[in-house]
Amino acid sequence: MKSLVLKIFVLCWITHLVVFTVFMLLVRNIDLPGSPDHGPGGRESQDIVIQSPGPLSGKPDRGPRDHENHVGIAGQAAISALSSGGPQALREYLDSLSTAMDSPIYILNDRDQDVLGRTVPDEAVTTARRMRDGRGPGGKPFDMNRWEGRLVQSPEGERYVAVGQRRSIPHHGPHGWIGPSIMPLLTIIVTAGFVALALAYSLTAPIKKLRATAQQFAAGELEARVGPLVATRRDAIGELGRDFDAMASRIESLITAQRRLLQDVSHELRSPLARLNLALGIAARKAGAEAQDALDRIEHEAEQLNELIGQLLTLSRLESTHENLERSKLDLLVIVNEVAADADFEAEARGCKVRVTKRDSCIVRGVETLLRSAIENVLRNAISYTARGTDVEVEISRQIESGQPHAVVTIRDHGPGVPQEHLESIFRPFHRVEDARDRNRGGTGLGLAIAARAAHIHGGSISADTAPEGGLIVKLRIPAVTCETDSVSEGTA
C-alpha cells in the first residue's frame, strides 16, 4: 500500500475491530461473582439440583450471561414443571420457550430419549453423552450454532441432560453477548470505519498540502506557502509547516536578490561595453598592422561579453513572473524549419549539417520570440558539441501525454554526450560539465537555462538523455492546441 491515507485508515480500523472483539470476548467469558454458575468455591457447578419448583411464568428465568446458562436454567425449570405437573406441564412450559428462544430444549434421560417422546437430533444425543462423561459439550466455543448441554437433577434424584442449540441469545443485561441481529455488529464496523477514515484524513491532509507546496516551490513558484491549514496546527506537522514557510521565504529573498543583482549588473555593463566597442573601432583605424591581431582578440572577447550580457538580460526577463507576455497561435513546425535553416548555415562552418527528419504540424499558443530562442539555444548547443562530419537531427512530432496533445521537439547531436549525473543540472544557469572544454567551445552556460525557462513559461518541460550510440538527446515539450502529421517525414533543412 503506497497511500498513507489507506495505511492509516486500515490500521485504525483494524485496531478498532480488534479492541471491540477482545472486549466482547472478555465479556462473553468472564464469570461474575455471585452468578448462578458459581458454587460456594467459585467453580461452575455441573449439576443443578431443584429443591422446589418455582411458579411457571411462561418464560425461562434469565441466565446471567450466555446461552449455556439459559439451557441449564431452562432445563432446571422444565424438570421442576415435570415434577410438579407431569408431562403436560412440561410440554406447556417447553412450548412457552418458543417466545424467548429460537431453538427447542430437549430433556434427555439416561437412555438418550426425550421425556416427551420427541425425535432428538444426533448432535443433541452426542452432546448429552459428552456431558454425562464429563467431557463438556464439544464444538467450537464461539460457534453460534453450537449445541450446549447441562446436567440437571429432579427433587426425586433422577438425572437428566438439558440440551439446546445456540442460535440466538435472548439476554440483554449489561454483561451479555450481542443478540441475534447482525445490525449492531455492522453498525460498530461502519462507525469504526468512519472514525478511522476521519483520523486518516486529519493526519494526511496537511502532509499532502505540504507535499504539493514543496512541488510548487521546486517548480519555481517561490511564493508558494503551506498556508493556515498546516501552519496553524500546534503539533509536529504544524511545526514542520512553519519551518517550511520560513525556509521558503528565506530562499525566495535570496533568489530574488540574486536575480536583481544579475539584472542590474547586466544593465550597468552594457554602457561601458558599448564605449569599449567604440574605442576599439577607433584604435583599429589608428593602429598599425602589428597590433591588428591583438585588436581582433579584444573584439572577439567583447562580442563574447556582449552575448553573455544579452543572455543574462533574457534570462532575467524570463524569470520575472510579473511580466505579462502576449500569446498567440503559432505553427511550431514553421518556427522549427526556420531556426533549423539558420542553424544549418552556422553548422556548415563547423563541418556538420542540421537535418529535420520528422515534421508534424503542431499548433501551440505561446510567444514566438521565446519559442524561437529556446529551439535556437538547444540547436546551437548541439552544433557546438557534435562531431565533424555528423548531422544534428531535429524532429517535431505529436505525442499524447496525460491525455493532452503535446508538440515534442527532439534535437540530437553526435558529440561526447553528458554524464548521467549532469543530465538535470545542465539546465541550470552557468552549469558546466567541464570548465575547460566549455570555454574552448565558447559556451556561456545560459543557453539551455533560457530554453528550460521558456518551456516552463509555456506550461511545458525540457529533458535530456544520453543516446545509446553516443551523443545527447534534448526533448522540448510544449502543450499543443492541435497537431497534424505532415506528409514529409524526412529532409534537409
Helices and strands as residue ranges (DSSP letters): H 4-29, E 47-49, H 67-96, G 97-99, E 105-108, H 122-132, E 147-153, E 159-165, H 183-218, H 228-231, H 236-286, G 289-291, H 292-318, E 328-331, H 332-348, E 353-366, H 368-385, E 391-401, E 404-412, G 420-422, G 425-427, H 435-441, H 447-457, E 461-466, E 472-485, E 491-492
